[in-house]
Amino acid sequence: MPRVAVEDNLDQVENILRNNGYDVVRLGNQQQQVDAVVISGQDRNMMGMQDRQTGASVINAEGMTAEEVYEAVNRAVPNQQNQR
């Protein structure tokens, strides 16, 4: 199951991802392996993300609906099967 780290203030995004088969964790535990990271865009350099190397896709949810973020995560994590 793909794992996505989501910033604390993105509850709707967290819910839609969970409801569609993603393992969702809170952004902040730097030791977790994740397939994608969703940030709110409020802080352009959340947790120094721009300064560190990560194999995970970083999705800026600023100005997007929860559904649009879900679609962006699906594109970023190509092996995800829609598990409705």
N, C-alpha and C positions, 0 to 999 in steps of 0.2 A: 504494500500500500504506500503510495507516495506521501511524503511528509512535507508540510508547508508551515513555515514560521510566519505568524501574523502579529503585527503590532497591536498592542493592548486595546486601542480605541477603535478597532475595526470589527466590532461584534457581528454585524450583518454579514460581512465577508467570511468570518470564521464559521458562522452557522451554515451558509450556503456550501462552503467547501466540505464541512463535516457531513452534511446531508447528501453529498454527492461522492462519498467514498474516500475523501482525503483524511489523513492523520494530521490534525492541526495542533501545533504547539505554539506557545507564546514566544515572541521574539525576545531574546535576552540571554538564553542559555547558549553561549557560544560553543559549547562542546557537542551540541546535537548536530547530527548530519541531516540536512534538509535538501529537498529537490528544488524548492523555490522559497523566496522570502517576499512578503507583501508588507510594504510600508505605506504610511498615510501621505507622505510627501510634505508633512509639516516641517520636518527637520531633514534637510537635504543630505545630511551626513549622519544618519541614524546609526549609532553605535560604531562610528568609524567605518561603515560599510564601504565607503569609497576608497579607503586606504588599505583594506585587507583583501587578500585573494580569496575568492569563493567560487566553487563550482556550481553554486545554485543561481538560478535566475532571480534577479531582483525586480519586483514589479511595483511601480509607483502608482498607488491607487488614487492619487489626487484627481478630483474631477470625474471619477468613474463611479458607476453604480456597482453594487455587489455582484450583479450578474455579469457586468463587463469585466470585473476583476476575475471572476470565475472562468470566463472565456479566455482571458489572458493567461491564467494559470494552466488551463488545458493546453494552450499552445506552447507554453514553456516546458511542460512536462508531457512530452509526446507519447509516452507509454501508458498514460492513464486511460483506463477504460471507463466509460460513463457507467456508473453503478447505481442507477436510480432504482 
